[in-house]
């Protein structure tokens, strides 16, 4: 398995350990990913016996700062389904346009694909002043809607090399750039999407002004050479699996002398932002949303990058 296949398989084991799915369903989902027999049993056993995570510091920062919003906008504006040119096939996305955009945001979905939750996130950005494009990373397979359920979506994502996702995300930035001409571009991603945003940031992509990967694992050997983005990394203190990659992200950001903040909500778990999921933490989600908007606002008011 490559790193992303392992990460997505571990998501299944973690869901079982937390009581979100049954063992039978966990074995089914692992089987869809090609993890069977002793390998599947060993993975589930490892997570069932893992020690509880320790809480982490609330945040650490490097060259951070920025002005703060006094309120948070939650009600989304309407979104529409669009297609646009991709590197291999037309790409599918949800588009939500702000009335007077201060910038554009590329939104990258979880391992559940481009669902209504992620479309709503795009709409919330538009309501907050940022036109948003939420990409479907399964466009080449016919889109998220072509699969019967979340397990099949995750299994399909696990089979795609990260390089293809990066190429699709770069094409999406080109489309976003066309739609918000002259405005700064940002990216946000959640879970699997957080990992993809880290991959985008470490792919020599210079068009991003800022990014906010939420609880996504940092890619092994990742480097910010060629990146100009200010990075807000968001973590849940109980999410020990993803947090194990946090020191590597910090070291790479320090080495590149990027402006960043690594923000940890000590009482929150993995996927705490998703209000349709079992680990939703409303207090952490509200504050993380406010902090992400603050981060994009602050970068939008800088003229030195």
BAZA-560294 format. One line per 3 residues: their letters; for each residue x, y, z of C-alpha. Coordinates in nm, 3 decimals, decimal comma. Layout:
! residues N
A = X/Y/Z; ...
This chain:
! residues 305
XXX = 0,000/0,000/0,000; 0,111/0,356/-0,065; 0,078/0,622/0,206
XXX = -0,273/0,733/0,106; -0,402/0,376/0,074; -0,267/0,303/0,422
XXX = -0,422/0,623/0,559; -0,766/0,541/0,417; -0,748/0,183/0,545
XXX = -0,656/0,314/0,888; -0,963/0,540/0,872; -1,174/0,224/0,861
XXX = -0,990/0,071/1,157; -1,029/0,391/1,354; -1,403/0,404/1,282
XXX = -1,435/0,049/1,419; -1,230/0,131/1,728; -1,453/0,431/1,798
XXX = -1,772/0,228/1,757; -1,888/0,411/1,444; -1,909/0,096/1,230
XXX = -1,932/-0,276/1,306; -1,648/-0,522/1,260; -1,835/-0,683/0,973
XXX = -1,866/-0,346/0,798; -1,499/-0,270/0,867; -1,394/-0,597/0,703
XXX = -1,620/-0,521/0,406; -1,473/-0,176/0,360; -1,117/-0,303/0,390
XXX = -1,197/-0,572/0,137; -1,307/-0,305/-0,112; -0,964/-0,150/-0,067
XXX = -0,791/-0,482/-0,127; -0,696/-0,535/0,240; -0,807/-0,884/0,338
XXX = -0,723/-1,180/0,561; -0,443/-1,147/0,815; -0,358/-0,795/0,699
XXX = -0,711/-0,672/0,769; -0,734/-0,854/1,103; -0,395/-0,721/1,213
XXX = -0,488/-0,364/1,124; -0,815/-0,379/1,317; -0,644/-0,538/1,617
XXX = -0,377/-0,269/1,623; -0,632/0,010/1,644; -0,849/-0,176/1,895
XXX = -0,555/-0,196/2,137; -0,401/0,147/2,071; -0,361/0,369/2,382
XXX = -0,574/0,679/2,419; -0,431/0,996/2,271; -0,281/1,261/2,493
XXX = -0,393/1,620/2,460; -0,160/1,858/2,279; -0,088/2,229/2,317
XXX = -0,359/2,456/2,177; -0,140/2,601/1,902; 0,208/2,671/1,779
XXX = 0,296/2,937/1,528; 0,572/3,057/1,302; 0,560/3,408/1,157
XXX = 0,183/3,415/1,218; -0,066/3,681/1,314; -0,351/3,863/1,147
XXX = -0,667/4,060/1,216; -0,967/3,881/1,366; -1,327/3,857/1,255
XXX = -1,578/3,940/1,525; -1,847/3,704/1,393; -1,890/3,389/1,186
XXX = -2,123/3,341/0,889; -2,284/2,995/0,882; -2,580/3,026/0,642
XXX = -2,459/2,919/0,295; -2,548/3,077/-0,037; -2,674/2,851/-0,320
XXX = -2,422/2,644/-0,513; -2,436/2,503/-0,864; -2,280/2,202/-1,034
XXX = -2,020/2,289/-1,297; -1,767/2,118/-1,523; -1,443/2,260/-1,659
XXX = -1,131/2,145/-1,839; -0,905/1,904/-1,655; -0,571/1,745/-1,744
XXX = -0,737/1,420/-1,861; -1,117/1,459/-1,854; -1,361/1,739/-1,770
XXX = -1,364/1,796/-1,395; -1,680/1,815/-1,185; -1,731/2,058/-0,898
XXX = -1,974/2,261/-0,694; -1,941/2,637/-0,744; -2,066/2,900/-0,498
XXX = -2,013/3,265/-0,594; -1,977/3,544/-0,340; -2,160/3,868/-0,422
XXX = -1,840/4,071/-0,389; -1,557/3,816/-0,363; -1,248/3,911/-0,168
XXX = -1,079/3,594/-0,294; -1,132/3,238/-0,412; -1,118/2,912/-0,214
XXX = -1,058/2,562/-0,349; -1,242/2,314/-0,123; -1,121/1,951/-0,112
XXX = -1,352/1,685/0,024; -1,306/1,404/0,275; -1,288/1,035/0,184
XXX = -1,668/1,052/0,149; -1,633/1,243/-0,178; -1,812/1,555/-0,297
XXX = -2,129/1,528/-0,088; -2,383/1,781/0,032; -2,178/1,863/0,343
XXX = -1,882/1,977/0,130; -2,110/2,164/-0,111; -2,250/2,347/0,190
XXX = -1,899/2,437/0,304; -1,846/2,600/-0,037; -2,173/2,789/0,009
XXX = -2,066/2,905/0,353; -1,745/3,045/0,210; -1,946/3,236/-0,048
XXX = -2,167/3,375/0,228; -1,850/3,485/0,407; -1,712/3,670/0,106
XXX = -1,506/3,402/-0,072; -1,620/3,244/-0,397; -1,557/2,871/-0,359
XXX = -1,502/2,577/-0,591; -1,546/2,232/-0,435; -1,375/1,977/-0,660
XXX = -1,488/1,617/-0,708; -1,167/1,412/-0,710; -1,361/1,121/-0,861
XXX = -1,452/1,315/-1,176; -1,269/1,068/-1,399; -1,473/0,783/-1,249
XXX = -1,800/0,963/-1,317; -1,816/1,160/-0,993; -1,899/1,074/-0,634
XXX = -2,262/1,013/-0,728; -2,162/0,723/-0,951; -2,081/0,510/-0,645
XXX = -2,342/0,333/-0,429; -2,202/0,440/-0,092; -1,926/0,597/0,113
XXX = -1,727/0,275/0,139; -1,704/0,244/-0,239; -1,608/0,613/-0,266
XXX = -1,322/0,570/-0,020; -1,205/0,252/-0,193; -1,198/0,430/-0,530
XXX = -1,003/0,725/-0,389; -0,751/0,483/-0,240; -0,669/0,346/-0,586
XXX = -0,582/0,683/-0,739; -0,221/0,803/-0,714; -0,188/1,137/-0,532
XXX = -0,017/1,280/-0,842; -0,345/1,262/-1,033; -0,526/1,442/-0,753
XXX = -0,258/1,713/-0,754; -0,297/1,763/-1,129; -0,675/1,794/-1,090
XXX = -0,636/2,042/-0,805; -0,398/2,256/-1,012; -0,649/2,258/-1,297
XXX = -0,912/2,365/-1,044; -0,694/2,657/-0,935; -0,675/2,761/-1,300
XXX = -1,055/2,759/-1,319; -1,085/2,942/-0,987; -0,832/3,199/-1,107
XXX = -1,048/3,258/-1,415; -1,362/3,307/-1,207; -1,214/3,546/-0,947
XXX = -0,973/3,743/-1,164; -0,723/3,952/-0,975; -0,811/3,799/-0,636
XXX = -0,593/3,581/-0,415; -0,642/3,205/-0,416; -0,670/2,984/-0,109
XXX = -0,731/2,615/-0,041; -0,892/2,416/0,238; -0,937/2,042/0,277
XXX = -1,070/1,803/0,538; -0,940/1,459/0,643; -0,835/1,298/0,312
XXX = -0,881/1,643/0,161; -0,648/1,789/0,421; -0,384/1,542/0,309
XXX = -0,446/1,643/-0,052; -0,399/2,012/0,035; -0,063/1,927/0,193
XXX = 0,027/1,745/-0,131; -0,076/2,052/-0,331; 0,130/2,280/-0,107
XXX = 0,437/2,061/-0,154; 0,398/2,033/-0,534; 0,576/2,357/-0,631
XXX = 0,242/2,537/-0,665; 0,301/2,912/-0,639; -0,049/3,047/-0,696
XXX = -0,185/2,977/-0,349; -0,171/3,270/-0,109; -0,296/3,066/0,187
XXX = -0,415/2,719/0,279; -0,586/2,548/0,572; -0,547/2,169/0,575
XXX = -0,776/2,024/0,843; -0,648/1,707/1,020; -0,473/1,567/0,712
XXX = -0,147/1,370/0,733; 0,161/1,546/0,603; 0,327/1,360/0,312
XXX = 0,654/1,186/0,390; 0,946/1,394/0,264; 0,722/1,689/0,176
XXX = 0,897/2,019/0,105; 0,758/2,370/0,059; 1,017/2,466/-0,199
XXX = 0,835/2,676/-0,458; 0,532/2,742/-0,235; 0,438/3,095/-0,129
XXX = 0,134/3,006/0,081; 0,075/3,100/0,443; -0,042/2,779/0,613
XXX = -0,294/2,723/0,891; -0,276/2,357/0,993; -0,579/2,248/1,199
XXX = -0,569/1,940/1,425; -0,781/1,759/1,682; -0,597/1,686/2,005
XXX = -0,745/1,334/2,024; -0,640/1,250/1,667; -0,310/1,079/1,746
XXX = -0,277/0,913/1,405; -0,271/1,237/1,206; -0,094/1,428/1,483
XXX = 0,203/1,194/1,449; 0,282/1,377/1,122; 0,253/1,725/1,276
XXX = 0,624/1,755/1,369; 0,723/1,680/1,008; 0,489/1,953/0,882
XXX = 0,633/2,200/1,131; 0,991/2,113/1,041; 0,920/2,155/0,668
XXX = 0,744/2,488/0,726; 1,031/2,612/0,942; 1,286/2,502/0,684
XXX = 1,102/2,695/0,411; 1,052/2,996/0,641; 0,683/3,001/0,558
XXX = 0,431/3,196/0,761; 0,222/2,940/0,947; 0,022/2,840/1,252
XXX = -0,049/2,486/1,367; -0,371/2,497/1,565; -0,481/2,207/1,786
XXX = -0,819/2,176/1,957; -0,731/1,957/2,252; -1,076/1,809/2,317
XXX = -1,163/1,747/1,952; -1,113/1,429/1,750; -1,048/1,355/1,385
XXX = -1,316/1,496/1,150; -1,451/1,726/1,421; -1,561/1,988/1,165
XXX = -1,810/1,763/0,984; -2,154/1,831/1,133; -2,294/1,517/0,969
XXX = -2,040/1,284/1,132; -2,012/1,103/1,464; -1,709/1,305/1,581
XXX = -1,858/1,651/1,522; -1,752/1,901/1,789; -1,960/2,218/1,750
XXX = -1,741/2,440/1,966; -1,418/2,340/1,791; -1,587/2,357/1,450
XXX = -1,714/2,709/1,509; -1,377/2,836/1,625; -1,185/2,655/1,349
XXX = -1,412/2,813/1,087; -1,357/3,159/1,236; -0,982/3,107/1,248
XXX = -0,969/2,986/0,887; -1,161/3,292/0,768; -0,932/3,516/0,977
XXX = -0,632/3,350/0,816; -0,755/3,406/0,463; -0,858/3,763/0,550
XXX = -0,514/3,841/0,691; -0,334/3,708/0,386; -0,569/3,908/0,164
XXX = -0,452/4,226/0,332; -0,081/4,151/0,285; 0,100/4,287/-0,019
XX = 0,447/4,141/0,030; 0,393/3,788/-0,108
